[in-house]
Amino acid sequence: AVWNGDDWGIELVDREGDVGLYTSLAIDGQDFSHISYYDATNGVLKYARQDEDGWQIEVVDDDGDVGQYSSLALHGRYPTIAYYDSWRHDLKAARLPFLPTDYQYLPSIRTKGVD
């Protein structure tokens, strides 16, 4: 829902099943909305982002029953989402995109006689 100064504009973002629980909202520098939320029908964490074409929805994590109590933060237009994994009883975090500092570089190993 968005207040335009006179009344509320209400927009349906996702209608697939029992969705929209444990939401977290962030607005980026271009006034586009980003929402993380729990899909109770499928037990997954979803992320919806608004752009010029409307709403783009994707599943962030579907490994077990995950996504409750989500908390979303933006770094520019890139989201980081903290959430609860009720299957493993863990706190998890997901970030997009992967940054060069996210990778572990292992030393290369060469075996003699193998090209």
Secondary structure, 3 states (H helix, E strand, C coil): CEECCCCEECCCCCCCCCEEEEEEEEECCCCCEEEEEEECCCCEEEEEEEECCEEEEEEEECCCCEEEEEEEEEECCEEEEEEEECCCCEEEEEECCCCHHHCCCCCCCCCCCCC
